[in-house]
Amino acid sequence: MAGNADFDAILSTTLKNYVPKLADNVFAARPLFYALTNGQTIRRVSGGAKIVVPIIYGKNTTAGSYSGADTIAITAQEGITAAEYDWKQYAATVTITGIEEAKNNGEAQIIDLLEGKIMQTEQTIIDNMNTMLWADGAGNGGKDFSGIQQVVAGGTLGGINPGAAGNAWWQPTQTNHGNAALTLLAMSSMYNTISEGNDQPTIIFGDQLRYEKYEALLQPQLRYTSAEVADAGFQNLLFKGAPVTFDDNCEAKAFYFLNTKYLRLVAHTETWFQPTPFVRPTNQDARFAQILCYGQLTCSNRARQGRLFNIA
């Protein structure tokens, strides 16, 4: 079927207009997405060979009191480095075949068909990206974005190996609960260990069963919730002021204590949910467009992230 060339422009324009809503729907659909994109946790970057994240790991040793004409230290300072993250790419294709176009002849019917295709693509992106951002970054031969399990594990991240001499500051906290029942004491210990002053976990994730175990530990009159997270549509409780919620892709038998101040979902300013025009290949009776994303999940302070695992 040769098709109507005007439909390419109709389809491309409709897709371009819908994509901002698609992106909003994707990142409002799961609690992890919401935590990574709400407020200041998404960062826009225009380019660069790598995504460079400054890291402060030591104090300025010249700071101190003095009297009169005392010599003031001018020692050159270390304590600042950078983590470097590779750009990752993600894409989804929207396809309309010639027979679908014929069955939905007319501009209004074609737009209705396209919106159905976009909704299908939207749900697929939600499921796939949520799985990817909870994982260890090794999926699809290492082509996946970095994930929360990678951030809170003990391996190399951003080119920095926490096991190397002098790099203990890049180590997250992991506590094996020994397959014992969940206790408030264990949660308090993790929360306090990765806190420093008022720099505390901003959200706690578990699987559904661990969330229910925590709920059972609370007296009904103490089951306070975060209004902000509840308004976003997610069930939650509070632990020392941090929302506690569950995600289907969170590791089973674990709680993740995250400080999203140091987690950034980086998006390329020119290619973040960017739709391509619809085109018809010479050897197929169909029209195709891609939705492209260049980005990466980054962390600037692993010491403020924790994992309490092996909870019965």
C-alpha positions, 0 to 999 in steps of 0.5 A: 500500500503506497499510503498517504504521505500526509499521514507521515506529518500527521503522525509525527506531529501528533507523536511529538505533541504527546511525548511530554505527557508520555514522559510525565506518565512514565515517571509518575507511574512507579515510586522509584521513578517518582523519587528520581524525577520529583523536585531536583533529582533529574539533571539536564546535560547538553553533552560531553563524552562522559557524565562527570559528577563532582565528589567531595570525600575529604575536608579542607585541612587549612580551616581553623582558628588563629590569633594575631599574626599567626601563619595561616595554612595554605596547603594545597587541598585534595578531597575532591574528585569526580565520578565518570559515567558513560551515556546510555541509550534507550529506545522504543519504536511505534509502528503502524502497518499499512493494513492498520492505516487502511482500516483506520482511514482518515485523519481522526481514525489514524490519530486514534490508532496512534494514541493507542499505540503510544499508550501501549509503548508507554506501558512497555517503557514503564515496565522495562525502565522500572526493571532496569533502574532497579537492577545492577546495570549489567543487563543487555550486555552492560548497555542498560542504565546503572541501577539502584542495586549497582549503586548500593552494592560494593563494586566499582561505580563511576570509575571509582573502586571502593575496595581500593586503598583510600577509597572507603568513603565510596562504600555504601552500607550493607547489612545482612539481617541473617534471615531474621524477622524485621525489627525496628531496631535493625531499621534504626541502625541502618537509618542512623548509620547512613545519616549525618546530622540532618543529612538523612535518607529521603525514602525507603523502598522494600518489596510488598511483603517487607512493607507489610511486615513493617506495617505490622510492627507499627501501632495503628495510631503511629501509622503516619504517611507522607502527604506528598508521596500519598498525593502521587498515588503511592501507599506509604508509611513513615520511618523517622520522617522518611516515606516507606513504600514498596516497588514490584521490582525492588529486591525481595527480602530487602529494604533500600534506604536512599538519599535522593539528594545524591542520586541524579537521573541525568537526561540529555537535553536534546535527546530525552523522550525525543521522537523521530519522524515517521518513515516508511522503509522501502521494503516494508508496508509500515511506518516507524518512529522511535522515541529516544532517550540518552541518559544515565543514573548517577550517584555522588555519595554512596556512603549515604545509601544503604541496603538491609537485606536477607529479611525473613 
